């Protein structure tokens, strides 16, 4: 009988695609194996604004998303260094601001590389952005591809959380 209990329980998952200029967020509901999109968006901060104010905005707005939708867990993308160390450092700072908001909300955090997220959503770790966006819209039964792409990436991070954490969080 326990299996039927798990299938009827629901959890709300926050996905975050961190970035200093644009931090995408997405809220996914999981009921058993069924996933659905509740909301998504993007926290944007212009380059001409002082760094500390940009980080505060990310922290406050992610905190507001947590307060509004009451997720219990978060899937967040790790920083990919690639060729541009300066951009990676800025992304890391934005990620830190978002993680503090998650800690304040007592969320369970799953951290995933871009490759893990692509693998979970598309089935290959080398998928391009368009493939990820398309599969996010398919997996969440959306009428169109989520926009901006940072929000689609955040929804993908939330989906990735479900593949790595399975249904275990539903049994609590």
Helices and strands as residue ranges (DSSP letters): H 2-8, E 10-17, E 22-31, E 34-44, H 51-69, E 73-77, H 85-104, E 108-112, H 114-122, H 129-139, H 149-165, G 168-170
